[in-house]
Each structure stands twice: as structure tokens, then as C-alpha cells.
Amino acid sequence: MVKTDLNQLTWFQAVAEERSFTKAAAKLGVSQSTLSHAIKQLEERMGIRLLTRTTRNVATTLAGERLLQTIAPRIGEIEDEIAALMAFREKPSGSIRLTLSDHALESVVWPKLKPVLAAYPDIGVELILDSMFRNIVEEGFDAGVRLGESVEKDMIAVRIGPDWRLVAVASPDYFAAHGVPEHPQNLVRHVCINMRHETAGGLYAWEFEKDGQALRVRVNGQLTFNNSYAMIDAAVNGYGIAYVPENIVERHIAAGLLVQVLDDWSPFFDGYFLYYPSRRQNLPAFKVIVDALRH
């Protein structure tokens, strides 16, 4: 009977999921040579080739993929049980890894987390900022933050913020030079600041609604961003009309740096939700984070 080192199995899982010795070594905090030697020992002990290596990437063999599918859920269960045992300590501890957008971080998550983290110094939180729709289970996240309409049905979802909307804004100088659009369709004749969807890769078609009439308008302009804060800065500097979250542009409007238009055409969207698989909900540190973020 082959006795296998559990540590080597964990390292194999990291390499297989990252498809890179370099990335896996960085994630595990070991040298690449140490990691490579450990995987080679595992393959020799089992007498099976688990990984195919090329100059560009690493892939699992059929045997390696079967081993990964076998060990990944079991290692996850062990990690969860160990984390649950930490409840016997005086204070919850452990690491929580979240994926979320920059807007969700600044407008909802960070203001709520700051006082909680100060009270629980043994809880570590890793916040990965992007606008992609991540598979949190496959990519090793404990939870993700999305708008309510985007949450996957097989996940537990907890509302963490109020509904919000996008508003069309530009600088006073821009409107003085180009006029004010009275209807969303007028935007096609204006210079607009586009937003690119990272997930779909296309440009966001601005969504409007009034009296049950919904419109999607594709706009044009000199600039395209994948970040609302950059769009706001461009609008303040006169580069066109931006369609951005109202709650992060209110102070610019109040200060007279931006003027809001088409207000009655701007609909509300479902607010942000924290979503996660059910197996995470009983971990003490995770429960602290969920309770802190709950709306």
C-alpha cells in the first residue's frame, strides 16, 4: 500500500488549480524548486504521471485530473473543520478571501469592515478587486459580492447594501458647449465616456427606464474605462458624459463639479449581495464577516 504525504497532495492541488509551478509556489509560500521536487516525489511514489509540463503551462493528465477531483473536496472539508475548531479560541480567527468590485468595496464593504477588523485582529481578509463573475468555488474564494440580479441560484445570498442606480453626469463646461440631452436617445449625438464589461468584453449599453419604457443606448466617445472612478475624473475634466453610480458621484454634484441629467430616466438596480456556498456558513470567522456586512 502506497502511503502518500498529505502535504504533497495539497501542493499538487495548488499546482493543478493554478496550472503553474510559479503561481502555486507563490501561493504556498515555498520555493519553486522545493515544490517541483515534492511533486516529482509524489509521482514516483504513486508510479503515475500526474502533470504534463511545457514551457508555457502545466496541465493535469487523466490520472492527475481524477486525483484532483478526489482530493479537492476532501481537503476543503478538512480545512473547514480545522477552521471550525478555532471557535474554541477566545476570538474567531482565520483568513477570509472575497472577490468584489471597487465600487462594492468603497461604497459598502470597506466602511462596514473597518470597525470589525479592529475588534477581531486574528481574522485576516483578502479582498480581490475586479468586475469579473468569478466561480468562487473553483477559484478558491470564500465568498463574492455581486448585484442581486447576478447571484447564482445555488449560492446562499445575503443582502449587504441598499438598491442604487447609475446617473448621467458631465461638467458644467461640457453642457455649456454641447447642450443638455433631454432624452436618452439624444446621447448618441453627445461625447460619452464608455464602460467596458470585463466579463463579456463588450461595451456597456446604458440602461434607462421611465413609465415602464426601457431603453438601452449605445454611446460613443474618445474614452473607455473599466473603472467608475476613472470615468468620474474624466467627466469632471470635461471629456464627456459618464454613466456612473450615484452614491460615489453625489459629492461632485454637490460641489458643482458635475451636473446630473436624465434623472427621471435612471432606474434603480438590486443592491449588492454577499454570496457563498453553504459549507462556509458555520465557520466562526466567516460568520463574523457576514454579520458585519449584513444590510
C-alpha positions as CSV (number, residue, x, y, z in Angstrom):
1,M,0.0,0.0,0.0
2,V,1.4,3.4,-1.0
3,K,1.5,5.9,1.9
4,T,1.1,9.4,0.5
5,D,2.3,12.6,2.1
6,L,-0.8,14.8,2.7
7,N,1.4,17.9,2.3
8,Q,2.4,16.7,-1.2
9,L,-1.3,16.2,-2.1
10,T,-2.1,19.7,-1.0
11,W,0.8,21.1,-3.1
12,F,-0.3,19.0,-6.1
13,Q,-3.8,20.5,-5.8
14,A,-2.3,24.0,-5.8
15,V,-0.2,23.4,-8.9
16,A,-3.1,21.7,-10.7
17,E,-5.5,24.5,-10.0
18,E,-3.1,27.3,-10.7
19,R,-1.7,25.5,-13.8
20,S,1.7,26.9,-12.9
21,F,4.5,26.0,-10.6
22,T,5.4,29.7,-10.2
23,K,2.0,30.8,-9.2
24,A,1.4,27.8,-6.9
25,A,4.8,28.3,-5.2
26,A,3.9,32.0,-4.5
27,K,0.5,31.0,-3.2
28,L,2.0,28.3,-0.9
29,G,5.0,30.4,0.2
30,V,7.6,27.9,-0.9
31,S,10.3,27.9,-3.5
32,Q,9.6,26.7,-7.0
33,S,12.3,24.1,-6.8
34,T,11.0,22.7,-3.5
35,L,7.5,22.4,-5.0
36,S,8.7,20.8,-8.1
37,H,10.8,18.2,-6.2
38,A,7.8,17.4,-3.9
39,I,5.5,16.8,-7.0
40,K,8.2,14.6,-8.6
41,Q,8.4,12.5,-5.4
42,L,4.6,12.2,-5.3
43,E,4.6,10.9,-8.9
44,E,7.5,8.5,-8.3
45,R,5.8,7.2,-5.1
46,M,2.5,6.6,-6.9
47,G,4.1,5.4,-10.1
48,I,1.8,7.6,-12.2
49,R,2.4,10.8,-14.2
50,L,0.1,13.4,-12.7
51,L,1.1,16.6,-14.6
52,T,2.3,17.4,-18.1
53,R,4.8,20.3,-18.2
54,T,5.6,22.6,-21.1
55,T,7.5,25.8,-21.3
56,R,4.2,27.8,-21.1
57,N,2.0,25.9,-18.7
58,V,1.2,22.9,-16.6
59,A,-1.8,20.6,-17.2
60,T,-3.1,17.5,-15.4
61,T,-3.0,14.1,-17.0
62,L,-6.2,12.0,-16.9
63,A,-4.8,10.4,-13.7
64,G,-3.9,13.8,-12.3
65,E,-7.4,15.2,-13.0
66,R,-9.0,12.2,-11.3
67,L,-6.8,12.7,-8.3
68,L,-7.6,16.4,-8.2
69,Q,-11.4,15.7,-8.3
70,T,-10.9,13.2,-5.5
71,I,-8.8,15.2,-3.1
72,A,-10.1,18.8,-3.6
73,P,-13.4,18.4,-1.8
74,R,-11.8,16.3,1.0
75,I,-9.0,18.8,1.6
76,G,-11.6,21.6,1.6
77,E,-13.6,19.7,4.3
78,I,-10.5,19.2,6.4
79,E,-9.7,22.9,6.2
80,D,-13.3,23.9,7.1
81,E,-13.2,21.5,10.1
82,I,-9.9,22.9,11.3
83,A,-11.3,26.5,10.9
84,A,-14.4,25.5,12.9
85,L,-12.3,24.2,15.7
86,M,-10.9,27.7,16.1
87,A,-14.2,28.6,17.7
88,F,-12.8,27.2,20.9
89,R,-10.4,30.1,21.0
90,E,-11.4,33.2,22.8
91,K,-11.8,35.1,19.5
92,P,-12.6,33.9,16.0
93,S,-9.6,33.6,13.7
94,G,-8.7,32.6,10.2
95,S,-8.5,34.0,6.7
96,I,-11.4,35.0,4.5
97,R,-10.9,35.6,0.8
98,L,-13.5,37.8,-1.1
99,T,-13.9,38.9,-4.7
100,L,-15.7,42.2,-5.4
101,S,-15.7,45.3,-7.5
102,D,-14.0,48.6,-6.5
103,H,-17.4,50.2,-6.2
104,A,-18.7,47.5,-3.8
105,L,-15.6,47.8,-1.7
106,E,-15.7,51.6,-1.3
107,S,-19.4,52.1,-1.0
108,V,-20.5,49.1,1.1
109,V,-17.8,46.6,2.2
110,W,-14.9,48.6,3.5
111,P,-17.0,51.1,5.6
112,K,-18.5,48.1,7.4
113,L,-15.4,46.0,7.7
114,K,-13.1,48.6,9.3
115,P,-14.6,48.6,12.8
116,V,-15.0,44.8,12.7
117,L,-11.4,44.1,11.8
118,A,-10.2,46.3,14.5
119,A,-12.2,44.3,17.0
120,Y,-11.0,40.9,15.6
121,P,-7.3,41.1,15.0
122,D,-7.0,37.4,14.4
123,I,-9.2,37.5,11.3
124,G,-7.4,38.1,8.1
125,V,-9.3,39.3,5.0
126,E,-8.0,39.2,1.4
127,L,-10.0,41.4,-1.0
128,I,-9.5,40.8,-4.7
129,L,-10.9,43.7,-6.8
130,D,-12.3,43.1,-10.2
131,S,-15.6,43.1,-12.1
132,M,-15.5,39.6,-13.4
133,F,-18.1,37.0,-12.5
134,R,-15.8,34.6,-10.6
135,N,-16.5,30.9,-9.9
136,I,-15.7,31.3,-6.2
137,V,-15.6,27.6,-5.5
138,E,-13.2,26.7,-8.3
139,E,-11.0,29.8,-7.7
140,G,-10.6,29.4,-4.0
141,F,-12.7,32.3,-2.7
142,D,-14.8,32.0,0.4
143,A,-17.4,34.4,-0.9
144,G,-18.1,37.0,-3.6
145,V,-20.1,40.3,-3.9
146,R,-22.4,40.9,-6.8
147,L,-25.6,42.8,-7.6
148,G,-28.7,40.8,-6.6
149,E,-29.7,40.0,-10.2
150,S,-26.4,38.4,-10.9
151,V,-26.1,35.9,-8.0
152,E,-26.1,32.3,-8.9
153,K,-29.1,30.3,-7.7
154,D,-27.2,27.6,-5.9
155,M,-25.5,30.0,-3.6
156,I,-26.6,31.4,-0.3
157,A,-27.1,35.2,-0.8
158,V,-27.2,37.9,1.9
159,R,-28.1,41.5,1.1
160,I,-25.3,43.8,2.2
161,G,-26.3,47.1,0.7
162,P,-29.3,49.2,-0.5
163,D,-30.6,49.4,-4.1
164,W,-28.7,52.0,-6.1
165,R,-28.7,53.5,-9.6
166,L,-26.4,54.9,-12.3
167,V,-26.8,58.6,-13.2
168,A,-25.6,60.5,-16.3
169,V,-23.3,63.4,-15.4
170,A,-20.9,65.8,-17.1
171,S,-19.1,69.0,-16.2
172,P,-20.9,72.4,-16.5
173,D,-18.5,73.4,-19.2
174,Y,-19.3,70.3,-21.3
175,F,-23.1,71.1,-21.2
176,A,-22.4,74.8,-21.9
177,A,-20.6,73.8,-25.1
178,H,-22.7,70.8,-26.2
179,G,-26.2,71.3,-24.8
180,V,-28.2,69.2,-22.3
181,P,-29.7,65.9,-23.5
182,E,-33.5,65.8,-22.9
183,H,-34.0,62.2,-23.7
184,P,-31.6,59.1,-23.5
185,Q,-31.6,58.7,-27.3
186,N,-30.1,62.2,-27.6
187,L,-26.9,60.7,-26.1
188,V,-25.9,59.3,-29.5
189,R,-25.2,62.8,-30.6
190,H,-23.0,63.5,-27.5
191,V,-19.5,62.7,-26.5
192,C,-19.8,60.0,-23.8
193,I,-17.3,58.1,-21.6
194,N,-17.8,54.4,-22.2
195,M,-17.6,51.5,-19.7
196,R,-16.2,48.1,-20.8
197,H,-17.6,44.9,-19.3
198,E,-14.6,42.8,-18.2
199,T,-16.7,39.6,-18.2
200,A,-18.4,39.9,-21.6
201,G,-15.6,42.1,-23.1
202,G,-18.1,44.4,-24.8
203,L,-19.1,48.0,-24.1
204,Y,-21.9,48.6,-21.6
205,A,-25.1,49.7,-23.2
206,W,-26.5,52.4,-20.9
207,E,-29.8,51.2,-19.4
208,F,-32.7,53.7,-18.8
209,E,-36.3,53.3,-17.8
210,K,-39.3,55.6,-17.4
211,D,-43.1,54.9,-17.1
212,G,-42.5,51.2,-17.9
213,Q,-40.5,52.0,-21.1
214,A,-37.0,50.5,-21.0
215,L,-34.2,51.8,-23.3
216,R,-30.6,50.6,-23.9
217,V,-28.4,53.2,-25.6
218,R,-25.0,52.5,-27.1
219,V,-22.9,55.6,-26.8
220,N,-19.6,56.8,-28.4
221,G,-16.7,58.9,-27.3
222,Q,-13.0,59.3,-27.0
223,L,-12.5,57.4,-23.8
224,T,-13.4,53.9,-22.5
225,F,-12.7,52.6,-19.0
226,N,-13.4,49.6,-16.8
227,N,-13.5,51.7,-13.7
228,S,-16.2,54.1,-12.5
229,Y,-13.7,56.3,-10.5
230,A,-11.7,57.0,-13.7
231,M,-14.9,57.8,-15.6
232,I,-15.8,60.4,-12.9
233,D,-12.4,62.0,-13.1
234,A,-12.7,62.2,-16.9
235,A,-16.2,63.7,-16.7
236,V,-15.0,66.3,-14.2
237,N,-12.3,67.3,-16.6
238,G,-14.8,67.9,-19.5
239,Y,-14.2,64.7,-21.6
240,G,-17.9,64.0,-21.9
241,I,-20.9,62.4,-20.2
242,A,-20.4,59.5,-17.8
243,Y,-23.0,57.0,-16.5
244,V,-21.8,56.2,-13.0
245,P,-23.1,55.1,-9.6
246,E,-24.9,57.9,-7.9
247,N,-23.6,57.2,-4.4
248,I,-20.0,57.9,-5.4
249,V,-20.7,61.0,-7.5
250,E,-23.0,62.9,-5.2
251,R,-20.2,65.0,-3.6
252,H,-19.0,66.1,-7.1
253,I,-22.6,67.2,-7.9
254,A,-22.9,69.0,-4.6
255,A,-19.6,70.8,-5.2
256,G,-20.7,71.9,-8.7
257,L,-18.1,69.9,-10.4
258,L,-20.7,67.8,-12.2
259,V,-24.2,68.3,-13.4
260,Q,-26.7,65.4,-13.4
261,V,-29.1,64.9,-16.3
262,L,-31.9,62.5,-17.3
263,D,-32.7,61.9,-13.6
264,D,-36.2,60.6,-14.2
265,W,-34.8,58.0,-16.7
266,S,-32.3,56.5,-14.2
267,P,-33.7,53.2,-12.7
268,F,-32.7,51.5,-9.5
269,F,-30.8,48.2,-9.6
270,D,-30.8,45.5,-6.9
271,G,-28.2,46.3,-4.3
272,Y,-25.1,44.2,-3.5
273,F,-25.3,40.7,-2.1
274,L,-22.6,38.6,-0.5
275,Y,-22.9,35.1,-1.9
276,Y,-21.2,31.8,-0.8
277,P,-21.6,28.0,-0.7
278,S,-23.4,26.6,2.3
279,R,-20.4,24.8,3.6
280,R,-18.8,28.2,4.6
281,Q,-21.6,29.5,6.8
282,N,-20.7,27.7,10.0
283,L,-17.1,28.9,10.2
284,P,-16.8,31.4,13.1
285,A,-14.5,33.9,11.3
286,F,-16.8,33.8,8.2
287,K,-19.9,34.4,10.3
288,V,-18.3,37.5,11.8
289,I,-17.7,38.9,8.4
290,V,-21.3,38.0,7.2
291,D,-22.9,39.6,10.2
292,A,-20.8,42.7,9.8
293,L,-21.8,43.2,6.2
294,R,-25.5,42.3,6.5
295,H,-27.8,45.1,5.4
